[in-house]
Structures are given as structure tokens and as C-alpha cells.
Amino acid sequence: MTIKQAMVLAAGLGTRLRPITDHTPKPLVKISGKPMIDYALDALAAAGVSRAVVNVHHHADQMETHLAGYKDLAITISDERAELMNSGGGLAKGLKLLDPGPVFVMNADLFWVGEQPGEPTNLERLGQFFDPGSMDMALLCVPLEKTTGHNGKKDFSLAGDGRLTRYREGDPSPVVYAGAIAMHSALLDDAPKDAFNINIYFDRAIEKGRLFGLMLTGHWLTVGTPEAIGEAEAVIARFREPA
């Protein structure tokens, strides 16, 4: 299916990126001259999304100013200045600002490079893959060897039919969660009103056999420390070099 709306999780404190994030919100830290959040926003726009909600907390005024200048999406702010809601609580709050229906969910500080020109983007593929009849959520996933900046943790095991389960030592097909979800907003209609982690819903979906994964094409990047900025920029430069 074609998904036209999205929620971008951007309210975190970015403590591991200090001292940079003492003065700049993590999503606005520039990687190869581009704020991290713009990689996510550009990916959404390229996939046909027209409207997005972005939650803000840390240096929220800077975030609002930047997002007001972003022209490729209609952006609504979900204000968490008063209280951080964690990943699940922030998502549940933000979804109330969108229409009921299918939605992409993205982390503002996780992104990828290396998609093939002329081919469907990773988000377009994820939207087409998502089947609300058989899936609670479809997660974009990546093998560990195609990541930069990651801590080495393997999140899930991907079965041949696309189902995801929590990774256990020795599982043959480990993957890393790449920070993008396709889902229906109704999934969180019963969500708690306070802060909670989205992993609750991952585990519920696993119990029902309704958490699925799709492998990312390209290379995935996460920037958690000041030292990781240079590593990410080196990868981006490599992918930008003419073949």
C-alpha cells in the first residue's frame, strides 16, 4: 500500500552526543552538511508521504524553527516539552494528530544510504510489504555487517516467511532493527496514557506471530557519539563516489 502519513520520533536528549547536544538537539546535528532528521524527512517525502508529525522536547525551539522551514512535507509538532513520553508514549501521542490509517514511524537519528536509483526506495518497499490483515507491524531491518555506528546488538531473528522473533544466541538469521515501521494507527488505540517503550508492542506482535521484517537495501547509519560522526561521513562519502 502507499502510505501518506508518518510519525518521526525526535524528542530524545542525545546524551551520548554531548557536548554537541548541550546546545543542539541531536536531530539537528549535521552529518555531511545535513541535519540528521532531514535524512528521515527526505526519505519519507521520496516515498510519497505528504504529512508528518514530529515530537520535540530537547531544545524544542530550535527543532520548531528548523521544521517550519522544511518544505517537502506538511509537518505538525507534537510538543513534549512538559514531559518526555519515551518511544511508545511519544508515538501514541503523536498518532492522535494524524488521520486514522496506515502510517510510517521513523527515528530521527537513524538513516541509510545506498538505495539504487530507479528502484523502489526502502520505505516504498516497506509500505508495499505491510499487510494489516496478517501483520501488526512491519519493521525495516538490516544485517549487522551493513551497519555503521551500531553497538553490535542483534535485535531480532528473521524467519524465511518474514516473521520476526527476539534474537537468541545462535539463531541463524540475526538482524538489527533499522528504525522504520509500517503499521496502522489503530494498533495503539489501547496505549497507556503515560510514557512507555514501543518494545511492548513489538513483543505483543511476536506473541501473535504478527511482527514481520523486511531487509533494507543499502547501508544503515546511527550516530550516537561525537566520534561516530566521522565514521558516518566516511561511509556517506564512499557511497557518493562515482561507481
Secondary structure, 3 states (H helix, E strand, C coil): CCCCEEEEECCCCCHHHCCHHHCCCHHHCEECCEEHHHHHHHHHHHCCCCEEEEEECCCHHHHHHHHHCCCCCEEEEEECCCCCCHHHHHHHHHHCCCCCCEEEEEECCEEEECCCCCCCCHHHHHHHHCCCCCCCEEEEEECHHHEECCCCCCCEEECCCCEEEECCCCCCCEEEEEEEEEEEHHHHCCCCCCCCCCHHHHHHHHHCCCEEEEECCCEEEECCCHHHHHHHHHHHHHHHCCC
